[in-house]
Amino acid sequence: MGIMRRIKDRVSTWSRSSRIKPQRVVAAVCFACACALVVWILTPDQGGTAVVVANRNLPPGSELRSQDLTVVEFPTRLVPEKAFTSVSDADHKRTSAGLSKGSPVTQSAVLDQQALPEDSTDLLMPVRLADDSSAALLEPGQRIRLFSSLPDGGSDVVVKEVTIARLVDQGDGISAESGQLVSVILSSSDAERIAEFAGMPISFAILPR
């Protein structure tokens, strides 16, 4: 009987020591969930979104053709806002800024053809304004006067009045240059006048409504 009692006591002691405590179960579950979350965050997104990109360097004002464009898969998290996803949607539009090879083509990178009436003889032209801070005051529809500093000092009026069609975002796909790029509505003669000041800093004044 003594031997049997000792065996029974030892089995009972082993059972009590081997019993899993609820706290340990909860801790193990939390640890497993944390590990799963870390793996999920660090795992690359295998999905992609079709984005239209330039397949060669394009200067401002270029008319986009299908041979200038191609579609590539972008990680969904890196797709620029308002990016074109079909070549046909971007075909025949004009660039409002320079595009480098491989740059995504976005709505901000093309001129807004809807800004002009169908029977209008005016033009849309990209103009880079020298003062980024002051350009924050601008919005589409405003009329502005353009000025430029002269090499020998002083300044000159470039164009007395143009209308802003769009403020072009400095997003992906637009050549990195200082100054706010705007698309303006103007006559062909005013466009020629602005072209004479190419490469010079252009400032502006907002005209009253």
N, C-alpha and C positions, 0 to 999 in steps of 0.2 A: 504493500500500500504506500509506503514512503517513497518508493521509486516512482510510482504512478503519479503521486501528488506533485513531486518535483518536476516531472515532465509536463504536467498540466499547467503548473505555475509558469514554467518557462515559455510555453506556447502562448499563454495569455499575455505575458509581458511582451513578447515579440509582436503580437497583434496590435497591442496598444501603441507601441513605438512606430509601427509601420502605417498607422492610420494617417491619411492625408488631411491636413488641416484646410478649412475653407479659405483662410487668408492666402495660403500658398496657391490655391487654385486661381483665385482672383488675380494675384500677382502674375502668374504665368500667362493668363489670358491677356492681361494688359500689355505685357511684354511682347507677346505674339502680334497683337494689333499694332503696336508701335513699329515693330520690324516690318510688317506688311505695308504700313503707311510710308515708311522711308523708301522701301523698294518701289512703291508706286510713283513717288515723287521723282526718284532718280532714273526711272525707266524712260528712255526717249519715246516720244510720241511717234508711232510708226505710221500714223495717218498723214495725209498731205492735202494741199489745196492747189489747184491749177492756177497759175498766175502768168500773165503775159509779161515778157521781158524783151528788152531791145537786144538784138543779136549783133549789133555794131554800134559804134559811137555816133550819136546824132546831135547836131547843133540845134540851138533854139530856132523855132520856126519851121522845122522840118515837117513835111507831110508824111505821115506814117503809112507805109505800105506793108502788105502781108509778108514780103520778103525781108523786111526790116525787123520782124517780130517773130517770137517763138513762145511756146508755152512750156513752163517747167513746174515741177512739184515743189511747193514751199511747205515747211512745217507750219501747221495751222496757226500756232502761236506767233509766228514771225511774218504773217501776211500783212502787208501795209494796208492802211485804211483806204477804202474806195479803189482798190486795185482792180484792173480789168482781168477777167478770167477767160475771155474769148478774144481771139485775134480779130474776128469780124467786128466786134464792138469798138476796137481801137483803130481799125483800118480807116485811112483817109483823114484822120484828125491831125492837127498840127501841134507840135510840141511848144509849150510855153517856156521851156528851159532846156538846157543841154541834158541829154541822157547818155550815160556811159554804158558800154556793153555789159549786159547781164543785169542792168537795173530794172526793177519792176516799173511797169507803166501804170500810173494812177490817174484818176480824174484831175488831180491837182497839177499833173505834169503836161496836160493838154489844154489848149485854149477852149473856152466855152463858146461854141458856135451858136448856142441858143440865146446869147446876149444880144445878137443883132436881128432885126426884123428881116424877113425874107427879101424885101425890095430895097434894103439898105445898101448904100455904096461905101459906107464906112468900113474901116478895117479894125482888126484886133491885133495888138502888138504888145509883146512883153517888154517891160521897162524895169530896170533894177534901181531902186531908190537907195541913196547912200545911208540914210539915217534909220536904223532898225527901230530905235526907241520911238521916234516920232511916227513911224509907220504903223505903230499899234493903234493910232487914232483913226486909221482909215477903215472904210468898209465899202462893199460894192454899192454902186449907184452914186457915190460922191463925185463931185467935179473938183478937179485939182489943176493948179498951174505948175508947170515944171520949169525949174531953173538949173543952171549949171555954172560952176566956177570956171573962170577963164585962166589959161596958163600964165598970163601976164598980170593977173590980179583982177579983182572985180568979179561980176557975175553978169549973166545974160539970160533973158527969158528964152527958154527953148520952145515951149508951146503955151499959148495963153490958156487953153482949156481942153482937158480930156476927161472922160468919164471912166471910172474904175469898173471893170467887168468882174474881176476876181482878184483876191489876194492869194497868191500861190504859196502853199505850205512848203516849208523846207524839209520835206519828208524824204523817204528812201526813193532813189531813182533820179533825184535832181542834183545836178552838179553843185558841189559845195562852194559857194561864193558868199562874201559878206554883202549885206544889204537885202532889203525886202524886195522880192520880185512881185510885180503886179501886172495884170493883163488890163490894158486900157483900150477904150473905143476912141478912134480918131480918124481923121480924113487921111487920104493918101498923101497930100502935101505935108501934113503935120508929121506923118510917119517918116517922110524923107528928111524933114527938119531934125527929128530925133536921131536919125541915123548919122547925121553930121556930128553929133556929140557922142558917138560911140566911144566907150572907154573912159569918158569923163564922169566924175561924180555928179549925180542928178538929185537935186532936192525938190521940195514941193511946198505949195501953200494950198490949204483947203479953201475953196470958194464958197461963198454963202449960198444957201439953197434958194 
